[in-house]
Amino acid sequence: MTLTAEWRTNRGKDTVLIVDESNRVREALPADPNVLSTFLTNPGDLAAWHGERSVAEDQREPSAWGELVIARGPLGEVLTMDPELYWEGIYLWFRSRGVDYDGARRSGA
């Protein structure tokens, strides 16, 4: 099964989704600096990502989680990105806290 990962934002609530080949949400992880740092730097095996609870049927459509910031393929390749939302998110989650996305995990942010 081919999986992709998406960072989505919805009125200040960000989520990382694991999406299957049928474009259905398989896992949803609330965004935090560690989740986003891993997503942005080295997502690894997307099948190993697990959310805290099951995804409700009415939340299986990725667009239900808000606007797409960036999507990554199974090998970590960038599939699509909204540059404005991306840099806004980088500022919100990292730069405003004095860290960069590739150093957030090391600094304990």
Summary of the structure (lengths in Angstrom):
residues: 109
radius of gyration: 13.1
end to end distance: 33.1
largest distance: 38.7
contacts: 309
relative contact order: 0.22
helix: 34%
strand: 28%
